[in-house]
Amino acid sequence: MSKRTKFIKKGVEAADGLSLGISMVVAVLIGVGLGYLLKKYTGISWLFWLGVFIGVAAAILNVYKAYKAQVASYEEFKDGVRYAPKDLEEDDFDEGKTDR
């Protein structure tokens, strides 16, 4: 893999992590805006807090969806030989071959 490809890959991974934070902020701001508009047009003050609640709930839902996507991406490594636990023999412990 070339140096440029590695640089681009790191940039994409960083942007993906950053997008979760931005989506959380945007969700809360949209909820606050919705609550403010509902309060302004109806005059019912608790509708503002309903909008805030909706925004926070949407932010939590975004985090949950990102978590589920991350777990699903790790599931593909579960059966890989590279990540499988190694079988330890009793002799390995006696000879000091392991850190345990």
VMD Tcl script that builds the backbone (N, CA, C; Angstrom):
set m [mol new atoms 300]
animate dup $m
set s [atomselect $m all]
$s set {name element resname resid chain x y z} {
  {N N MET 1 A 0.855 -1.168 0.000}
  {CA C MET 1 A 0.000 0.000 0.000}
  {C C MET 1 A 0.905 1.235 0.000}
  {N N SER 2 A 0.607 2.163 -0.869}
  {CA C SER 2 A 1.457 3.347 -0.984}
  {C C SER 2 A 1.232 4.296 0.189}
  {N N LYS 3 A 2.153 5.236 0.327}
  {CA C LYS 3 A 2.077 6.208 1.411}
  {C C LYS 3 A 0.831 7.080 1.280}
  {N N ARG 4 A 0.522 7.446 0.039}
  {CA C ARG 4 A -0.655 8.290 -0.210}
  {C C ARG 4 A -1.945 7.539 0.130}
  {N N THR 5 A -2.013 6.272 -0.218}
  {CA C THR 5 A -3.205 5.466 0.077}
  {C C THR 5 A -3.400 5.334 1.580}
  {N N LYS 6 A -2.308 5.138 2.322}
  {CA C LYS 6 A -2.409 5.055 3.777}
  {C C LYS 6 A -2.905 6.368 4.362}
  {N N PHE 7 A -2.401 7.473 3.822}
  {CA C PHE 7 A -2.811 8.796 4.303}
  {C C PHE 7 A -4.301 9.023 4.055}
  {N N ILE 8 A -4.762 8.661 2.878}
  {CA C ILE 8 A -6.182 8.833 2.540}
  {C C ILE 8 A -7.047 7.939 3.413}
  {N N LYS 9 A -6.597 6.709 3.635}
  {CA C LYS 9 A -7.370 5.781 4.463}
  {C C LYS 9 A -7.508 6.308 5.886}
  {N N LYS 10 A -6.419 6.853 6.454}
  {CA C LYS 10 A -6.487 7.426 7.801}
  {C C LYS 10 A -7.429 8.621 7.839}
  {N N GLY 11 A -7.424 9.427 6.785}
  {CA C GLY 11 A -8.319 10.579 6.710}
  {C C GLY 11 A -9.773 10.173 6.669}
  {N N VAL 12 A -10.079 9.134 5.921}
  {CA C VAL 12 A -11.458 8.651 5.834}
  {C C VAL 12 A -11.916 8.086 7.175}
  {N N GLU 13 A -11.046 7.350 7.855}
  {CA C GLU 13 A -11.391 6.803 9.170}
  {C C GLU 13 A -11.618 7.914 10.188}
  {N N ALA 14 A -10.796 8.960 10.131}
  {CA C ALA 14 A -10.963 10.088 11.048}
  {C C ALA 14 A -12.266 10.826 10.767}
  {N N ALA 15 A -12.590 11.006 9.490}
  {CA C ALA 15 A -13.836 11.685 9.129}
  {C C ALA 15 A -15.047 10.869 9.564}
  {N N ASP 16 A -14.940 9.557 9.503}
  {CA C ASP 16 A -16.043 8.702 9.931}
  {C C ASP 16 A -16.293 8.862 11.421}
  {N N GLY 17 A -15.236 8.898 12.206}
  {CA C GLY 17 A -15.383 9.117 13.646}
  {C C GLY 17 A -15.909 10.503 13.954}
  {N N LEU 18 A -15.480 11.482 13.198}
  {CA C LEU 18 A -15.925 12.857 13.396}
  {C C LEU 18 A -17.400 13.010 13.022}
  {N N SER 19 A -17.846 12.264 12.037}
  {CA C SER 19 A -19.232 12.395 11.599}
  {C C SER 19 A -20.218 11.983 12.687}
  {N N LEU 20 A -19.840 11.059 13.550}
  {CA C LEU 20 A -20.722 10.666 14.647}
  {C C LEU 20 A -20.913 11.835 15.604}
  {N N GLY 21 A -19.833 12.507 15.941}
  {CA C GLY 21 A -19.935 13.663 16.834}
  {C C GLY 21 A -20.760 14.780 16.228}
  {N N ILE 22 A -20.544 15.030 14.950}
  {CA C ILE 22 A -21.304 16.083 14.273}
  {C C ILE 22 A -22.780 15.711 14.209}
  {N N SER 23 A -23.089 14.458 13.926}
  {CA C SER 23 A -24.494 14.051 13.838}
  {C C SER 23 A -25.194 14.174 15.191}
  {N N MET 24 A -24.456 13.956 16.283}
  {CA C MET 24 A -25.050 14.118 17.612}
  {C C MET 24 A -25.406 15.588 17.860}
  {N N VAL 25 A -24.479 16.478 17.539}
  {CA C VAL 25 A -24.722 17.905 17.743}
  {C C VAL 25 A -25.872 18.384 16.873}
  {N N VAL 26 A -25.891 17.959 15.626}
  {CA C VAL 26 A -26.951 18.379 14.709}
  {C C VAL 26 A -28.308 17.860 15.177}
  {N N ALA 27 A -28.364 16.641 15.655}
  {CA C ALA 27 A -29.634 16.083 16.134}
  {C C ALA 27 A -30.182 16.895 17.305}
  {N N VAL 28 A -29.313 17.248 18.243}
  {CA C VAL 28 A -29.759 18.036 19.394}
  {C C VAL 28 A -30.194 19.430 18.942}
  {N N LEU 29 A -29.427 20.045 18.038}
  {CA C LEU 29 A -29.792 21.381 17.565}
  {C C LEU 29 A -31.119 21.383 16.806}
  {N N ILE 30 A -31.353 20.366 16.016}
  {CA C ILE 30 A -32.641 20.273 15.313}
  {C C ILE 30 A -33.773 20.100 16.319}
  {N N GLY 31 A -33.565 19.276 17.338}
  {CA C GLY 31 A -34.589 19.104 18.368}
  {C C GLY 31 A -34.866 20.393 19.114}
  {N N VAL 32 A -33.808 21.138 19.452}
  {CA C VAL 32 A -33.988 22.425 20.144}
  {C C VAL 32 A -34.723 23.407 19.232}
  {N N GLY 33 A -34.334 23.444 17.969}
  {CA C GLY 33 A -35.015 24.328 17.017}
  {C C GLY 33 A -36.482 23.978 16.855}
  {N N LEU 34 A -36.771 22.709 16.776}
  {CA C LEU 34 A -38.161 22.255 16.663}
  {C C LEU 34 A -38.952 22.642 17.911}
  {N N GLY 35 A -38.356 22.432 19.068}
  {CA C GLY 35 A -39.022 22.799 20.315}
  {C C GLY 35 A -39.246 24.291 20.424}
  {N N TYR 36 A -38.267 25.082 19.990}
  {CA C TYR 36 A -38.404 26.532 20.021}
  {C C TYR 36 A -39.537 26.994 19.109}
  {N N LEU 37 A -39.586 26.431 17.908}
  {CA C LEU 37 A -40.664 26.819 16.977}
  {C C LEU 37 A -42.035 26.417 17.505}
  {N N LEU 38 A -42.129 25.228 18.066}
  {CA C LEU 38 A -43.410 24.803 18.630}
  {C C LEU 38 A -43.833 25.711 19.777}
  {N N LYS 39 A -42.894 26.094 20.613}
  {CA C LYS 39 A -43.199 26.998 21.728}
  {C C LYS 39 A -43.608 28.364 21.211}
  {N N LYS 40 A -42.905 28.849 20.213}
  {CA C LYS 40 A -43.176 30.188 19.666}
  {C C LYS 40 A -44.558 30.255 19.016}
  {N N TYR 41 A -44.922 29.241 18.240}
  {CA C TYR 41 A -46.179 29.294 17.499}
  {C C TYR 41 A -47.391 28.847 18.311}
  {N N THR 42 A -47.178 28.023 19.331}
  {CA C THR 42 A -48.326 27.573 20.115}
  {C C THR 42 A -48.434 28.269 21.461}
  {N N GLY 43 A -47.306 28.761 21.980}
  {CA C GLY 43 A -47.327 29.412 23.285}
  {C C GLY 43 A -47.258 28.442 24.453}
  {N N ILE 44 A -47.127 27.184 24.166}
  {CA C ILE 44 A -47.038 26.171 25.227}
  {C C ILE 44 A -45.559 25.951 25.528}
  {N N SER 45 A -45.143 26.330 26.746}
  {CA C SER 45 A -43.711 26.355 27.047}
  {C C SER 45 A -43.077 24.970 27.148}
  {N N TRP 46 A -43.801 23.966 27.547}
  {CA C TRP 46 A -43.195 22.649 27.709}
  {C C TRP 46 A -42.881 21.988 26.368}
  {N N LEU 47 A -43.409 22.517 25.274}
  {CA C LEU 47 A -43.089 21.953 23.966}
  {C C LEU 47 A -41.617 22.174 23.607}
  {N N PHE 48 A -41.015 23.226 24.169}
  {CA C PHE 48 A -39.579 23.423 23.968}
  {C C PHE 48 A -38.812 22.233 24.537}
  {N N TRP 49 A -39.154 21.833 25.742}
  {CA C TRP 49 A -38.457 20.713 26.371}
  {C C TRP 49 A -38.754 19.389 25.678}
  {N N LEU 50 A -39.919 19.286 25.072}
  {CA C LEU 50 A -40.218 18.108 24.268}
  {C C LEU 50 A -39.278 18.039 23.067}
  {N N GLY 51 A -39.039 19.193 22.425}
  {CA C GLY 51 A -38.090 19.243 21.308}
  {C C GLY 51 A -36.682 18.885 21.740}
  {N N VAL 52 A -36.265 19.375 22.920}
  {CA C VAL 52 A -34.940 19.031 23.433}
  {C C VAL 52 A -34.852 17.520 23.663}
  {N N PHE 53 A -35.886 16.953 24.246}
  {CA C PHE 53 A -35.909 15.508 24.483}
  {C C PHE 53 A -35.824 14.739 23.169}
  {N N ILE 54 A -36.569 15.173 22.167}
  {CA C ILE 54 A -36.532 14.498 20.866}
  {C C ILE 54 A -35.129 14.578 20.268}
  {N N GLY 55 A -34.481 15.731 20.392}
  {CA C GLY 55 A -33.122 15.882 19.872}
  {C C GLY 55 A -32.126 14.980 20.577}
  {N N VAL 56 A -32.202 14.904 21.891}
  {CA C VAL 56 A -31.290 14.048 22.651}
  {C C VAL 56 A -31.564 12.576 22.327}
  {N N ALA 57 A -32.826 12.219 22.192}
  {CA C ALA 57 A -33.174 10.837 21.840}
  {C C ALA 57 A -32.630 10.483 20.453}
  {N N ALA 58 A -32.707 11.421 19.519}
  {CA C ALA 58 A -32.168 11.170 18.177}
  {C C ALA 58 A -30.645 11.013 18.230}
  {N N ALA 59 A -29.980 11.798 19.067}
  {CA C ALA 59 A -28.527 11.679 19.208}
  {C C ALA 59 A -28.147 10.310 19.787}
  {N N ILE 60 A -28.885 9.867 20.778}
  {CA C ILE 60 A -28.627 8.546 21.377}
  {C C ILE 60 A -28.875 7.447 20.349}
  {N N LEU 61 A -29.903 7.601 19.532}
  {CA C LEU 61 A -30.186 6.629 18.481}
  {C C LEU 61 A -29.040 6.580 17.467}
  {N N ASN 62 A -28.460 7.734 17.141}
  {CA C ASN 62 A -27.312 7.760 16.224}
  {C C ASN 62 A -26.128 7.001 16.803}
  {N N VAL 63 A -25.877 7.181 18.087}
  {CA C VAL 63 A -24.770 6.464 18.731}
  {C C VAL 63 A -25.044 4.963 18.727}
  {N N TYR 64 A -26.272 4.576 18.999}
  {CA C TYR 64 A -26.628 3.152 19.008}
  {C C TYR 64 A -26.446 2.533 17.623}
  {N N LYS 65 A -26.875 3.248 16.589}
  {CA C LYS 65 A -26.712 2.735 15.224}
  {C C LYS 65 A -25.236 2.603 14.859}
  {N N ALA 66 A -24.426 3.559 15.270}
  {CA C ALA 66 A -22.989 3.486 14.990}
  {C C ALA 66 A -22.369 2.307 15.738}
  {N N TYR 67 A -22.807 2.081 16.971}
  {CA C TYR 67 A -22.305 0.943 17.752}
  {C C TYR 67 A -22.658 -0.381 17.072}
  {N N LYS 68 A -23.891 -0.514 16.625}
  {CA C LYS 68 A -24.311 -1.758 15.972}
  {C C LYS 68 A -23.538 -1.978 14.677}
  {N N ALA 69 A -23.277 -0.897 13.938}
  {CA C ALA 69 A -22.502 -1.024 12.700}
  {C C ALA 69 A -21.073 -1.452 13.009}
  {N N GLN 70 A -20.505 -0.930 14.091}
  {CA C GLN 70 A -19.141 -1.296 14.478}
  {C C GLN 70 A -19.075 -2.752 14.904}
  {N N VAL 71 A -20.044 -3.205 15.670}
  {CA C VAL 71 A -20.084 -4.611 16.095}
  {C C VAL 71 A -20.215 -5.524 14.882}
  {N N ALA 72 A -21.049 -5.126 13.930}
  {CA C ALA 72 A -21.224 -5.938 12.727}
  {C C ALA 72 A -19.927 -6.010 11.918}
  {N N SER 73 A -19.172 -4.927 11.893}
  {CA C SER 73 A -17.917 -4.958 11.141}
  {C C SER 73 A -16.881 -5.837 11.841}
  {N N TYR 74 A -16.938 -5.945 13.163}
  {CA C TYR 74 A -16.005 -6.813 13.882}
  {C C TYR 74 A -16.396 -8.288 13.787}
  {N N GLU 75 A -17.651 -8.559 13.505}
  {CA C GLU 75 A -18.107 -9.946 13.409}
  {C C GLU 75 A -17.414 -10.694 12.270}
  {N N GLU 76 A -17.013 -9.972 11.223}
  {CA C GLU 76 A -16.365 -10.641 10.103}
  {C C GLU 76 A -14.976 -11.161 10.477}
  {N N PHE 77 A -14.375 -10.612 11.523}
  {CA C PHE 77 A -13.063 -11.069 11.963}
  {C C PHE 77 A -13.145 -12.250 12.922}
  {N N LYS 78 A -14.332 -12.550 13.391}
  {CA C LYS 78 A -14.507 -13.570 14.418}
  {C C LYS 78 A -13.960 -14.934 13.980}
  {N N ASP 79 A -14.212 -15.308 12.737}
  {CA C ASP 79 A -13.820 -16.628 12.266}
  {C C ASP 79 A -12.463 -16.631 11.572}
  {N N GLY 80 A -11.808 -15.512 11.513}
  {CA C GLY 80 A -10.520 -15.425 10.838}
  {C C GLY 80 A -9.438 -16.164 11.603}
  {N N VAL 81 A -8.558 -16.806 10.874}
  {CA C VAL 81 A -7.472 -17.576 11.489}
  {C C VAL 81 A -6.515 -16.637 12.220}
  {N N ARG 82 A -6.303 -15.474 11.687}
  {CA C ARG 82 A -5.344 -14.545 12.281}
  {C C ARG 82 A -5.759 -14.128 13.696}
  {N N TYR 83 A -7.057 -14.024 13.933}
  {CA C TYR 83 A -7.542 -13.536 15.220}
  {C C TYR 83 A -8.049 -14.638 16.136}
  {N N ALA 84 A -7.903 -15.873 15.724}
  {CA C ALA 84 A -8.357 -16.991 16.550}
  {C C ALA 84 A -7.406 -17.167 17.732}
  {N N PRO 85 A -7.949 -17.547 18.884}
  {CA C PRO 85 A -7.069 -17.768 20.043}
  {C C PRO 85 A -6.171 -18.976 19.797}
  {N N LYS 86 A -4.946 -18.856 20.242}
  {CA C LYS 86 A -3.988 -19.955 20.062}
  {C C LYS 86 A -4.193 -20.983 21.166}
  {N N ASP 87 A -4.010 -22.241 20.801}
  {CA C ASP 87 A -4.122 -23.317 21.783}
  {C C ASP 87 A -2.840 -23.368 22.592}
  {N N LEU 88 A -2.974 -23.313 23.876}
  {CA C LEU 88 A -1.819 -23.379 24.764}
  {C C LEU 88 A -1.725 -24.766 25.366}
  {N N GLU 89 A -0.525 -25.243 25.443}
  {CA C GLU 89 A -0.306 -26.547 26.049}
  {C C GLU 89 A 0.226 -26.352 27.457}
  {N N GLU 90 A 0.095 -27.347 28.277}
  {CA C GLU 90 A 0.570 -27.263 29.657}
  {C C GLU 90 A 2.073 -27.031 29.714}
  {N N ASP 91 A 2.829 -27.587 28.756}
  {CA C ASP 91 A 4.277 -27.429 28.750}
  {C C ASP 91 A 4.681 -25.971 28.557}
  {N N ASP 92 A 3.863 -25.198 27.871}
  {CA C ASP 92 A 4.172 -23.793 27.617}
  {C C ASP 92 A 4.266 -23.007 28.925}
  {N N PHE 93 A 3.438 -23.353 29.882}
  {CA C PHE 93 A 3.452 -22.647 31.151}
  {C C PHE 93 A 4.680 -23.014 31.974}
  {N N ASP 94 A 5.084 -24.283 31.885}
  {CA C ASP 94 A 6.224 -24.744 32.663}
  {C C ASP 94 A 7.546 -24.162 32.153}
  {N N GLU 95 A 7.656 -23.989 30.842}
  {CA C GLU 95 A 8.902 -23.535 30.250}
  {C C GLU 95 A 8.984 -22.010 30.162}
  {N N GLY 96 A 7.959 -21.311 30.612}
  {CA C GLY 96 A 7.982 -19.847 30.584}
  {C C GLY 96 A 7.788 -19.255 29.213}
  {N N LYS 97 A 7.102 -19.959 28.312}
  {CA C LYS 97 A 6.883 -19.456 26.952}
  {C C LYS 97 A 5.750 -18.439 26.881}
  {N N THR 98 A 4.936 -18.372 27.910}
  {CA C THR 98 A 3.813 -17.432 27.892}
  {C C THR 98 A 3.993 -16.400 28.976}
  {N N ASP 99 A 3.200 -15.357 28.895}
  {CA C ASP 99 A 3.273 -14.277 29.876}
  {C C ASP 99 A 2.459 -14.571 31.123}
  {N N ARG 100 A 1.716 -15.611 31.110}
  {CA C ARG 100 A 0.831 -15.908 32.243}
  {C C ARG 100 A 1.579 -16.471 33.399}
}
mol reanalyze $m
mol bondsrecalc $m
mol representation Tube
mol addrep $m
